[in-house]
Amino acid sequence: MTENILIAIAWPYSNAEIHVGNITGSHLPGDIVARYHRLKGNKVLVVSGTDSHGTPVVIAADKEGKPVEEVYKKYHESFIEVFKGYGITYDLFTTTHSENHFKVSQSVFLALQKNGFLFKEFSKQWYSPSANKFLPDRYVEGTCYICGFESARSDQCDNCGNVLEPEKLKNPRAKTGDGALELRDTEHFYLDLSKLEPDVKNFLKERAEHFRDTVLGESLGKIEAEGLKPRPITRDLDWGIPVPVNDSAWDTKKLYVWFEAVIGYLSAPIEWSQVSGQNEAWRDWWTNPKAKQYHFIGKDNIFFHTSLWPAELMGVNEQFTEIFAGDKTKLTLPYDVPANQFMNLEGQKISGSRNWAVWGLDALTRYDPDALRYYLTANMPENKDSDWDWAEFVARNNNELVANWGNLANRVLSFCYKNWDGHVPDVDLKTLRGSDLDLLAVIENGFKLVGDLIEAVQLRSALSEALKLATSVNQYLDVNAPWSAVKTDKEGAGKTIYTALKAIDSLKVIFSPFLPFTSEKLHGFFGYETPLFGEQFTEDVTDSLGTHKVLRYKGIENVYWKPSDLKPGSKLNQPGPLFKKLEESVIEEERARLGK
């Protein structure tokens, strides 16, 4: 039965370039799961976009001395290039700075207000007399009053992960150097999360069976320990989404980025529907209770996605669609939030400021995307932090990709192309031997084994099992030795080569969610005319806020997640290597680039 699958991937802040930790944290796992479900024939929608508001973006603009909109667009377009290069098949990668996102976010605000979950309250916020303005949380740093970290933000400590009360911050200072700070009263809207706490807890308990332990502990565990408390959803900012109230006193305030950015998971499907000419298609994932929504994020955003975002969705109830679209329909809640931990680099935390990073676009200038995708998947930080190690990258590329899977495909296809005049051996399938059928049965079972692991978002294990299947084909060839048998028993060698080719043709599909570029290349070697996957493309979207570029994907409808039906005697195309062996010198060359 066809399923509706929404893959919603974390929105990167438009204040820095994308590095490999970002890619393996959310974008790559989301793409792997999406590609698998497309191969199965499910109805898949993959969305994300640039988080274009909030103070990190404003700070970046201040540092560069450029308008905020210019800076966000610069990073936004670089993100698109990264995702094109790594083959992240977004149906829509957009931006929060769009007319559609403004409207959807404001509709969520109004629905929560209508349902009695918003209230106004004065609170203390750091004010700069010299700049004559309230400073956003990220503009204020100081010492965390919980763990003593000296570079905590006034609203959150990145060291201990706790949400902070600004007035308790020790030794506060403005990151912009705006002189001495003082606390002043300012009025804001608050989301009364305490009213929604029982519903959020029930939501989490219902998903306890398939949520990762790390995710459940960070969400349900935290609520049971601390409870859900009201949080402000507006801030004194110049850049962002206006608060939808008819009161000039609120003209200098904007919707808080934590509140509106997650709404992108709803606004992006709506925008996709609009640009696709199917205005109501977003409902297939958002008002369909049987649809499955996956949110791929990093561990630093777990609580927002498992607790605060579901609270927003439950709080709007049927009133969002009433305000936005004129009917009353409940919105679908997330099915799974498979948050990854962090990837470090050579034993140290990735740091862009000191160039301790493997940058997404830069890495593509020296390495093929599938080599990078392979290592990032094999080393994906699913349950604990992982470490990018250049020696391990080279070793895995050479020993696993090149020597195992790549060598298997190339030597069998090349041998067959040479000895059977560019055709699959024309064997009688009824005469296949027991060992041939046993191997094909192992490969056939691999579709369920690997597929089940992908559906459970256990991607490291799924890739490992795929590699074991390739090893089983190599072992089969070692036993049957067609390279020598062809000289004395070409018929028997033909059966071996046919069996191996059929296994490789199946493995091509099993590997393809992880290694789409080389799988597509291998697909062509087998002579298929219809591709495995569709194509990425970009287009410009113009609205009242201007023009923004989006990354899109044009899919195909063929169902490929099934064993090969390779026909004896079918024509092959000239094969070639799939992967490149890397020299050991790469290790020190790359290490020398770090920290400079």
C-alpha positions in Angstrom: 0.0 0.0 0.0 1.3 3.4 -1.0 2.2 5.7 1.9 2.5 9.5 2.0 5.9 10.4 3.5 6.9 13.9 4.4 10.7 14.4 4.9 11.2 17.7 6.8 14.8 18.6 7.2 16.3 21.2 9.6 16.5 24.7 8.2 20.1 26.0 8.3 20.8 29.5 9.5 21.9 31.8 6.7 24.9 33.0 8.6 27.7 30.5 7.7 28.6 27.9 5.1 27.5 24.3 5.3 30.1 21.8 6.6 30.0 18.0 6.7 28.6 18.0 10.2 25.5 19.8 9.0 25.2 17.4 6.0 25.4 14.1 8.0 23.4 15.6 10.8 20.1 16.1 8.9 20.3 16.7 5.1 21.9 13.4 4.1 19.9 11.0 6.3 16.7 12.8 5.1 17.7 12.3 1.5 18.6 8.6 2.0 15.2 7.9 3.5 13.4 9.9 0.8 15.2 8.1 -2.0 14.3 4.7 -0.5 10.6 5.6 -0.2 10.6 6.9 -3.8 12.1 3.6 -5.0 9.3 1.8 -3.2 6.7 3.9 -5.0 5.6 5.9 -2.0 4.4 9.5 -2.3 7.3 11.5 -1.0 7.7 15.2 -0.3 11.1 16.5 0.9 11.2 20.1 2.2 13.5 22.5 3.9 14.9 26.0 3.4 17.1 28.7 4.7 16.3 30.0 8.2 16.6 33.6 7.1 15.5 35.5 10.2 16.8 35.8 13.7 19.8 37.5 15.2 22.5 35.1 13.8 21.7 36.5 10.4 21.7 40.1 11.6 25.0 39.6 13.4 26.5 38.1 10.2 25.3 41.1 8.2 26.7 43.5 10.8 30.1 41.8 10.5 30.1 41.9 6.8 28.8 45.5 6.7 26.0 44.5 4.2 22.2 44.6 4.2 20.6 41.6 6.0 18.7 40.5 2.8 21.9 40.5 0.7 23.7 38.3 3.3 20.9 35.8 3.7 20.6 35.4 -0.1 24.3 34.8 -0.4 24.3 31.9 2.0 20.9 30.7 0.8 22.3 30.3 -2.8 25.5 28.7 -1.5 23.3 26.1 0.4 21.5 25.3 -2.8 24.8 24.6 -4.6 25.9 22.3 -1.7 22.7 20.3 -1.9 22.8 20.1 -5.6 26.4 18.8 -5.4 25.6 16.1 -2.8 22.4 15.1 -4.5 20.0 16.1 -1.7 16.8 15.8 -3.6 14.6 18.5 -2.2 11.2 18.8 -3.7 11.5 22.3 -2.4 14.3 24.1 -0.6 13.1 27.6 0.0 13.5 30.4 2.6 11.6 31.7 5.6 11.8 35.2 4.0 8.9 34.6 1.6 5.3 36.0 1.4 3.9 32.5 1.9 5.9 31.7 5.0 4.9 35.1 6.5 1.2 34.3 5.9 1.4 30.8 7.2 3.4 31.8 10.4 1.0 34.7 11.1 -2.0 32.3 10.6 -0.5 29.9 13.2 -0.1 32.9 15.6 -3.7 33.9 15.1 -5.0 30.4 15.5 -3.1 30.0 18.8 -4.5 33.4 19.9 -8.0 32.4 19.0 -7.7 29.2 20.9 -6.5 31.0 24.1 -2.9 29.8 24.1 -1.3 33.2 23.8 -1.0 35.9 26.5 0.9 39.2 26.8 3.4 39.9 29.6 6.1 42.3 30.5 9.6 40.8 31.0 13.1 42.1 31.6 15.4 42.3 28.5 18.8 43.7 28.1 18.8 47.2 26.7 21.7 49.2 25.2 21.3 53.0 26.1 24.1 53.9 23.6 22.3 52.1 20.7 18.9 53.1 22.0 17.4 49.7 21.5 16.7 46.3 23.1 19.3 43.8 22.2 18.2 40.4 20.9 19.3 37.4 22.9 22.1 36.4 20.6 23.6 39.9 20.8 24.1 39.4 24.6 26.7 37.1 26.0 27.7 36.4 29.5 28.5 33.7 32.1 25.9 30.9 32.4 24.5 30.9 36.0 24.0 27.1 35.8 27.3 25.7 34.5 29.6 28.8 34.5 30.2 28.8 30.7 31.6 32.3 29.9 30.1 32.6 26.4 26.5 31.8 27.0 23.7 33.6 25.2 21.2 35.4 27.3 18.5 32.9 26.4 20.4 29.7 26.0 23.7 28.1 27.0 25.2 26.0 24.2 27.5 24.4 26.7 25.0 22.8 29.1 22.0 23.1 26.7 19.7 24.9 29.3 17.2 27.6 28.4 18.2 30.7 30.4 16.4 33.6 32.0 18.1 36.7 30.6 18.0 38.6 33.9 20.0 35.9 35.6 22.9 36.0 33.1 26.2 36.9 34.9 28.6 39.6 33.5 26.3 40.5 30.5 28.0 42.2 27.5 26.9 43.2 24.1 28.5 41.2 21.2 28.4 44.4 19.2 30.3 46.4 21.8 27.3 48.8 22.5 28.5 49.8 25.9 27.0 49.1 29.3 23.7 47.2 29.4 20.7 47.5 31.6 17.6 45.5 32.1 14.3 47.2 31.0 10.7 46.0 30.8 9.4 45.1 27.4 6.1 43.5 26.5 5.8 40.3 24.5 3.4 37.5 23.5 3.9 34.2 25.2 2.8 30.7 24.2 1.3 29.1 27.2 2.9 25.7 26.9 1.8 24.7 30.4 -1.8 24.3 29.0 -0.5 22.0 26.3 1.8 19.9 28.5 -0.6 17.0 29.0 -1.2 16.7 25.2 2.6 16.9 24.5 3.4 14.2 27.0 0.7 11.9 25.5 2.1 12.6 22.0 5.6 11.5 23.2 4.4 8.4 25.0 2.5 7.3 21.9 5.8 7.5 19.9 8.0 5.9 22.6 8.3 2.6 20.7 10.0 4.1 17.6 11.6 7.3 18.9 15.3 7.0 19.6 16.2 6.8 23.3 18.3 9.9 23.0 15.4 11.8 21.5 12.8 10.5 24.1 15.2 11.3 27.0 15.8 14.9 25.8 12.0 15.5 25.4 9.8 13.5 27.6 12.5 13.2 30.3 13.0 17.0 30.3 9.2 17.7 30.5 8.7 15.3 33.4 11.7 16.9 35.2 11.0 20.5 34.5 7.5 20.8 33.0 6.5 23.0 30.0 6.6 26.6 30.8 5.3 29.6 28.8 7.8 30.9 26.3 7.9 34.3 24.5 7.2 34.1 20.8 7.9 37.7 19.9 11.1 39.8 20.1 12.3 43.4 19.7 13.8 43.0 16.3 14.0 45.0 13.0 14.3 41.9 10.7 11.7 39.2 10.6 8.0 38.5 10.4 5.7 41.2 11.7 3.4 40.4 14.7 -0.2 40.2 13.2 -1.9 42.7 15.6 -3.4 46.1 14.9 -1.4 48.1 17.4 1.5 50.4 16.4 3.2 49.6 19.6 4.1 46.2 18.1 5.6 47.6 14.9 9.1 47.3 16.3 8.6 43.7 17.2 8.8 40.5 15.2 7.9 36.8 15.6 10.6 35.0 17.5 12.7 32.8 15.2 12.3 29.7 17.3 8.6 30.0 16.9 8.3 30.8 13.2 11.2 28.8 11.7 9.7 25.4 12.6 6.5 26.5 10.9 8.6 26.2 7.7 7.8 22.5 7.8 4.2 23.5 7.1 4.8 26.5 4.9 7.3 24.8 2.6 4.8 22.1 1.4 2.2 24.9 0.9 4.7 26.8 -1.3 5.6 23.6 -3.1 1.9 23.1 -3.9 1.7 26.6 -5.2 4.8 26.5 -7.5 3.7 23.1 -8.7 0.3 24.3 -9.7 -1.4 22.0 -7.2 -2.6 24.4 -4.5 -4.2 21.8 -2.3 -1.6 19.1 -2.6 0.0 20.0 0.7 -3.0 18.4 2.4 -1.8 15.0 1.3 0.8 15.2 4.1 -0.6 17.8 6.4 -4.3 17.0 6.8 -4.0 13.2 6.2 -3.8 11.4 9.6 -2.2 8.4 7.8 0.7 10.4 6.4 4.1 9.9 8.1 6.1 12.9 8.9 9.9 12.6 9.6 11.8 15.5 11.0 15.6 15.2 10.5 17.5 17.4 12.8 20.6 17.7 15.0 20.6 17.0 18.8 20.7 20.7 19.7 17.2 21.1 18.3 15.5 18.0 19.7 13.3 19.8 22.3 12.0 22.3 19.8 10.9 19.6 17.4 9.6 17.0 19.8 7.8 19.3 22.3 7.4 22.9 21.2 6.5 22.2 17.6 3.9 19.5 18.4 2.5 21.9 21.0 2.1 24.6 18.3 0.4 22.1 16.1 -2.0 20.9 18.8 -2.6 24.4 19.9 -3.9 25.6 16.5 -6.2 22.5 16.3 -8.6 23.1 13.4 -8.3 26.9 13.5 -5.2 27.1 11.3 -6.9 25.7 8.2 -10.0 27.8 9.1 -7.9 31.0 9.1 -5.6 30.1 6.3 -7.8 28.1 3.9 -11.4 28.6 5.0 -12.1 25.1 6.4 -11.6 23.2 9.6 -9.1 20.3 9.6 -6.6 19.1 12.2 -3.0 19.1 11.2 -0.9 15.9 11.2 1.6 15.5 14.0 5.2 14.3 13.4 5.7 10.5 13.2 9.4 10.4 14.0 12.2 12.8 14.9 15.4 10.8 14.2 17.8 13.4 15.6 21.5 12.8 15.1 24.2 13.7 17.4 27.2 15.8 16.4 30.1 15.0 14.1 33.5 16.2 15.3 36.7 16.5 13.2 40.0 14.9 14.0 39.0 14.6 17.7 37.9 18.2 18.0 34.6 20.1 17.8 34.0 21.6 14.4 34.6 25.3 14.4 34.0 27.5 11.4 35.7 30.5 13.0 39.1 28.8 13.1 38.5 26.8 9.9 38.4 23.5 11.8 35.9 22.1 9.4 35.4 20.1 6.2 33.4 22.5 4.1 30.6 21.0 1.9 31.4 22.8 -1.3 35.2 22.8 -0.9 35.2 19.0 -0.4 33.4 18.5 -3.7 36.3 20.1 -5.6 38.5 17.2 -4.6 36.2 14.2 -4.0 33.3 12.6 -5.7 29.9 13.1 -4.0 29.3 9.4 -3.4 32.7 8.9 -1.7 31.7 11.7 0.7 28.1 10.4 1.1 29.5 6.9 1.8 31.8 8.0 4.6 29.3 10.4 6.1 26.7 7.6 6.2 29.1 4.9 7.5 30.2 7.4 10.2 26.8 9.0 10.8 26.4 10.1 14.5 23.0 8.4 15.0 23.2 7.6 18.7 26.5 9.3 19.8 28.9 11.8 18.5 31.2 10.6 15.7 34.5 11.9 14.3 35.6 12.7 10.8 39.1 11.3 10.5 41.0 11.8 7.2 42.9 8.5 7.6 39.6 6.6 8.1 38.1 8.4 5.1 40.8 7.2 2.8 40.8 3.7 4.3 37.1 3.3 3.9 37.1 4.7 0.4 39.9 2.3 -0.7 39.0 -0.8 1.2 35.2 -0.8 1.1 34.0 1.3 -1.8 36.8 0.6 -4.3 38.1 -2.8 -3.3 34.7 -4.4 -2.4 31.7 -2.9 -4.1 33.4 -1.0 -6.9 35.8 -3.7 -7.8 33.0 -6.3 -7.8 30.8 -4.4 -10.2 33.6 -3.3 -12.5 35.4 -6.7 -12.8 32.2 -8.7 -13.5 30.8 -6.3 -16.0 34.2 -5.8 -17.8 34.7 -9.6 -17.9 31.3 -10.2 -19.2 31.5 -7.4 -21.8 34.7 -8.8 -23.1 33.8 -12.5 -23.2 30.2 -12.4 -24.2 30.4 -9.6 -26.8 28.8 -6.9 -24.7 25.8 -9.0 -23.7 24.5 -10.7 -20.6 25.2 -14.4 -21.0 22.2 -16.0 -22.7 21.6 -18.8 -20.1 18.6 -21.0 -19.6 17.2 -19.9 -16.2 15.9 -23.4 -15.6 19.4 -24.7 -15.5 20.7 -22.4 -12.8 22.5 -24.4 -10.1 21.8 -24.5 -6.4 24.6 -22.2 -5.5 23.3 -19.6 -8.0 19.8 -19.7 -6.6 21.1 -19.5 -3.0 23.0 -16.3 -3.8 20.0 -14.7 -5.5 17.8 -15.6 -2.5 20.3 -13.9 -0.2 20.2 -10.8 -2.3 16.4 -10.9 -2.6 16.2 -11.0 1.2 18.5 -8.1 1.3 15.8 -5.8 0.0 13.7 -6.4 3.2 16.7 -6.4 5.5 18.1 -3.1 4.3 14.7 -1.6 3.7 13.5 -2.3 7.2 16.6 -0.7 8.6 16.2 2.4 6.4 12.5 2.7 7.5 13.7 2.5 11.1 16.3 5.2 10.2 19.2 3.0 11.2 21.2 4.1 8.2 24.7 3.0 9.3 23.4 -0.5 9.9 21.6 -0.4 6.6 24.7 0.5 4.7 26.8 -2.1 6.5 24.3 -4.8 5.5 24.4 -3.7 1.9 28.2 -4.0 2.0 27.9 -7.5 3.5 25.7 -8.4 0.5 28.4 -7.3 -1.9 30.9 -9.4 0.1 28.6 -12.4 -0.3 28.7 -12.0 -4.1 32.5 -11.7 -4.0 32.7 -15.0 -2.0 30.4 -16.7 -4.5 32.8 -15.6 -7.3 35.8 -16.9 -5.4 34.2 -20.3 -5.1 33.0 -20.5 -8.7 36.0 -18.8 -10.3 34.5 -17.9 -13.7 37.8 -16.2 -14.7 39.4 -19.6 -15.2 36.3 -21.6 -15.9 35.5 -19.6 -19.0 38.5 -21.4 -20.7 37.2 -24.9 -20.2 33.5 -24.5 -19.3 32.1 -21.3 -20.9 28.5 -22.5 -20.2 29.1 -22.9 -16.5 31.1 -19.7 -16.4 28.1 -18.0 -18.1 25.8 -19.2 -15.4 28.1 -17.8 -12.7 28.5 -14.4 -14.5 24.7 -14.2 -15.1 24.0 -14.8 -11.5 26.6 -12.3 -10.4 25.3 -9.7 -12.8 21.7 -10.2 -11.6 23.0 -9.8 -8.0 24.9 -6.7 -8.8 21.9 -5.3 -10.7 19.9 -5.8 -7.5 22.7 -4.4 -5.2 22.8 -1.3 -7.5 19.2 -0.5 -6.2 20.0 -1.4 -2.6 23.0 0.9 -2.6 21.3 3.7 -4.6 19.7 5.6 -1.6 23.3 6.0 -0.2 25.2 6.2 -3.5 22.9 7.7 -6.1 25.5 9.0 -8.5 27.4 5.8 -9.0 24.3 3.6 -8.8 22.8 5.7 -11.7 26.1 5.2 -13.6 26.0 1.5 -13.0 22.3 1.5 -14.1 23.5 2.9 -17.4 26.2 0.2 -17.8 23.4 -2.4 -17.6 21.7 -0.7 -20.6 18.6 0.6 -18.9 17.1 3.7 -20.6 14.9 4.9 -17.7 16.9 6.4 -14.8 16.7 5.3 -11.2 16.0 8.8 -10.0 14.7 12.1 -11.2 16.6 15.4 -11.6 17.3 18.4 -9.5 16.7 21.9 -10.8 16.4 25.5 -9.6 13.9 28.2 -10.3 13.1 31.8 -9.1 10.0 32.5 -7.1 8.8 36.1 -7.0 6.4 37.5 -4.4 5.7 40.8 -2.6 9.0 40.5 -0.7 11.1 40.1 -3.9 12.6 37.1 -5.7 14.1 34.0 -4.0 15.7 31.0 -5.6 14.5 27.5 -4.8 15.9 24.1 -5.3 13.4 21.5 -6.7 13.3 17.9 -7.8 11.5 16.3 -10.7 10.8 12.7 -9.9 10.0 9.5 -11.8 7.3 7.0 -11.2 9.1 3.7 -11.7 9.2 1.3 -8.7 12.7 -0.1 -8.4 12.9 -1.4 -4.8 12.7 -5.1 -5.9 15.1 -7.8 -7.1 16.5 -7.5 -10.6 14.7 -9.1 -13.5 17.8 -9.1 -15.7 17.1 -10.8 -19.0 19.6 -13.3 -20.4 21.1 -12.0 -23.6 20.3 -8.3 -23.0 22.8 -5.7 -24.3 25.2 -4.0 -21.9 27.0 -0.7 -22.3 30.8 -0.3 -22.1 31.5 -0.4 -18.3 34.1 1.5 -16.3 35.2 2.1 -12.7 32.7 3.5 -10.3 35.1 4.9 -7.6 38.5 6.4 -7.4 41.3 5.1 -5.2 42.8 7.8 -3.0 46.5 8.2 -2.3 47.7 8.1 1.3 49.2 11.5 0.8 45.6 12.9 0.9 45.6 12.4 4.7 48.4 14.9 5.5 47.3 17.3 2.7 43.9 17.6 4.2 45.1 17.8 7.8 47.4 20.6 6.7 44.4 22.6 5.5 42.8 22.6 9.0 43.0 25.5 11.3 44.3 28.0 8.7 
